[in-house]
Amino acid sequence: MTETNFQEEWLDIRYPFDTAARNPKVHAQFEDHFSGYDQLRLWDIGSGTGNNFRYWFTKLAMPQEWRFIELNEDLGRRSLEKVNGYIASTASNHFTVEWKNESFLELSFGKGENSKPHAILANAVFDLLTPSMFTAFAEHLINHNIPLLSTINFEGMEFVDGTYQDKYYVNCYIQHMNRIQDYGRTLGSDCNAFAKSFYEKRGIKHIFGQSNWQIKETDSALLLATLNYMSEAVPEMLPNDQEKHHFKDWLADKRRQVHEKKVRLIVYHYDWLVCP
Ligand SMILES: C[S@@+](CC[C@H](N)C(=O)[O-])C[C@H]1O[C@@H](n2cnc3c(N)ncnc32)[C@H](O)[C@@H]1O
């Protein structure tokens, strides 16, 4: 099964960066596509703590019926609590939200038009899948003519003015995302290229646009969280204790540079809208 071990704190830290990075062209097309609808049924797969809802619910003018599909029970439960807070802070009551504690890889749609969503949303999800998981899921949506808005799909990252060592450890980190796990090799940073070629081959209408995080020297929480992820992933990719030792030194140095507000990072992503 796919990775579900994510922390609420990490999803909260990344939310403002995701929001700033979302690709305007892709998002405008999504809004145009549904502008004539008097209500929308949206299913958010891998919904975490409900960040997609948090982004969209006041931007879409029509009443919305949301379904969160999230396997991690703690995140699913928290998402409903958080959503209540977001809704309470607006004057409108045009929203319903339910959470299904199930895998989006086993998504099924009933017979009537009302039993399938108008669109599926996915934020920061597809890098977690293997090629065959993605293909089966994407085929399923095409077969049911369901549009997909997939945002903040990981493509790579680099430290601004990075040293050779910076590049080397970032590369190890990216390779770790593509490593073979017990359910197969995950797409990681290949998820965008893989999806684009999948839709091109099938002649399915799609639009892709960049949605990069620009992380400044003062964004210490996100920089430190990224270094924490690297501290767990990179040693697994290193061949011996001596190299692991060098990495520890690099990490300590980078953390010190973050505290001194000397580190900038760009994380590359793509957003895509697919309309079968
Ligand atoms: C990187 S997080 C993104 C969460 C949320 N979309 C956001 O942007 O804050 C990926 C989410 O997908 C969930 N997930 C992974 N595999 C899943 C599956 N097969 N079915 C349902 N949820 C899954 C994880 O538990 C996690 O909450």
The ligand as an ORCA input file, in Angstrom:
! r2SCAN-3c Opt
* xyz 0 1
  C       1.646     14.524      0.908
  S       0.140     14.162      1.693
  C      -0.911     15.426      0.996
  C      -2.123     15.701      1.835
  C      -3.070     16.780      1.304
  N      -3.519     16.469     -0.030
  C      -2.416     18.145      1.343
  O      -2.142     18.710      0.290
  O      -2.181     18.656      2.447
  C      -0.457     12.673      0.890
  C      -1.726     12.135      1.512
  O      -2.206     11.011      0.771
  C      -2.692     10.035      1.701
  N      -2.699      8.730      1.015
  C      -1.630      8.047      0.544
  N      -2.026      6.930     -0.078
  C      -3.390      6.896      0.005
  C      -4.373      5.991     -0.476
  N      -4.022      4.898     -1.180
  N      -5.683      6.273     -0.229
  C      -6.032      7.388      0.477
  N      -5.137      8.268      0.953
  C      -3.823      8.039      0.717
  C      -1.700     10.139      2.852
  O      -2.189      9.564      4.040
  C      -1.532     11.660      2.949
  O      -2.506     12.242      3.758
*
